[in-house]
Amino acid sequence: FVHLDFLTCCKFAEGDSRILMQKMARDRMRRFGKDVASGVDHSDKSELFQEEQRICAELGAAMAGAGNDKAAQQKIWDEQWVAVYQLAEACMARGIKEFMDDTAPTAK
């Protein structure tokens, strides 16, 4: 289970992966919110991670107007569906790259 995140990135031959992608985007937005609130510096992270951060910031800015109104948050989330799926794709790209980097054979 070392690379469990990699399994999350897999798209299955049967069924619809859009729900999983929305969950990935939601979870990434929650992490982004916690990091912003605690002042975590991610400037040393990969370019792929920075792309996720950029998309999270855009989604966060769009959702800020909803405040704590769950219905308004959901409406904005639905309206921002392109960015939601872009965020999920960015998470998958980073997860796959990190997995491949971890499992790549070393040159002898």
Secondary structure, 3 states (H helix, E strand, C coil): CCCHHHHHHCCCCCCCCHHHHHHHHHHHHHHHHHHHHHCCCCCCCCHHHHHHHHHHHHHHHHHHHHCCCHHHHHHHHHHCHHHHHHHHHHHHHHHHHHHHHHHCCCCC
